[in-house]
């Protein structure tokens, strides 16, 4: 497969108002983010046998950002999944999720969405990540970079972006709700423990604020013992979906913490993670992302 040029991708992108030219992250860090070390012995590692998988450069307005792409080595016209990072960036867990999707026959791509703000992989304190990076990455920038990842997938000649799904975790789980309200081409979305009543940058909305604008069905997967996302917030989202007559569902796993799919951390809960993964596949299949 040849190199995808900036002009090819930019021709597919809408105009972006965000115009910062400095890119502080130009390549993906190896392994896991410093803030999550040491990783658990139960960490899942998905091999790349039968796949084309690795780092790619995604053209965006005024430059390019790194990302991770995985797809089957044979064939083309793969349904497309945007994999939206956790707060820790596109570290090894997110790359592994891309390979898991590729093993199912998807073209999966995870752009590094903090490329302009800083390298969170080398930051050891989560609050520093929030204050110095997350709060400086506005939704408009994130949406533009996700749009660019979809354009990259389309320009590759391997992905069918008419069958577009999006999934994300924690910070990325919130982005799943927000991006599904932004992009009318999303067919189905799955948000893993994404905050529902929080935003991070001045002027950005919350997931609850954009329910009426959702363009596709969203499945939300939540932990019943997540102190940061109380059941009251989940119930509010259920009510809001019903009031807006939007298709969607929220699953709560009792006595389950935040980050239950993060197999590299103590928060991992195997039963809930495996059930969520099965539900995701079914959700995508029902709504045509397969």
Secondary structure as UniProt FT lines:
FT   HELIX           6..10
FT   TURN            11..12
FT   HELIX           34..36
FT   TURN            41..42
FT   TURN            49..50
FT   STRAND          51..60
FT   TURN            61..62
FT   STRAND          63..72
FT   STRAND          78..84
FT   TURN            87..88
FT   HELIX           92..103
FT   TURN            104..105
FT   STRAND          107..111
FT   TURN            113..117
FT   HELIX           120..122
FT   HELIX           126..132
FT   HELIX           134..136
FT   HELIX           139..155
FT   TURN            156..157
FT   STRAND          159..169
FT   HELIX           171..182
FT   TURN            184..185
FT   STRAND          186..192
FT   TURN            202..203
FT   HELIX           208..213
FT   STRAND          217..223
FT   TURN            224..225
FT   TURN            227..228
FT   HELIX           231..244
FT   STRAND          248..253
FT   TURN            254..255
FT   TURN            258..261
FT   TURN            263..264
FT   TURN            266..267
FT   HELIX           270..286
FT   TURN            287..288
//
